[in-house]
Amino acid sequence: MSPSTWRLADPFAKRAFLLNGLGWGGVPRHVVEEDIAGDRLVTLSIDDMPAEMLVLPMSAVYPASASPGPAGRWLIERLKQCPGPPAHQVCG
């Protein structure tokens, strides 16, 4: 891809960068659907990248001496319910 990258945690900030011509990037589809439909952004086809959604591996890490609270336990259970490949499946 490119060694020169911007790293943005906020997909809406990334959308603003893209709309202002500051490069290209991966953004959750729901954030840019209207921009794609309105021809303000285009979908790029990249070699060796699937056209559908990518699988993003996730882990829960916490100290053995401090178990997660209710929200952490909820998140861990939710992650366990997420399907594995194929990549087009999404855990909602």
C-alpha positions, 0 to 999 in steps of 0.5 A: 500500500503506502509507507506514508499514512495518516492514522485516524481513530475517528471514521468521521474525521477520516471521511472529512479528510477524504472529502477534502482530497487528502488521500484514500482510506478504509472507512466503514461503509455506513459512514460514506454510503451517501458520499458514494451514492452522491459521487463525492467519493468512489470505491477503489479496487485494490489488488489482493484486497477483497471487494467485500468487507474485511475480517478484523481480528479482535481480542480482549486483554485484561490483567489476570488480577482484575476481571472485567466489569459488566461492560467488559464481560458484555463485550467479551461475550459479544466478541465470542458470538461473532462469526469467523470467515467468510469475510462477508459476514459481520457481527452486529 
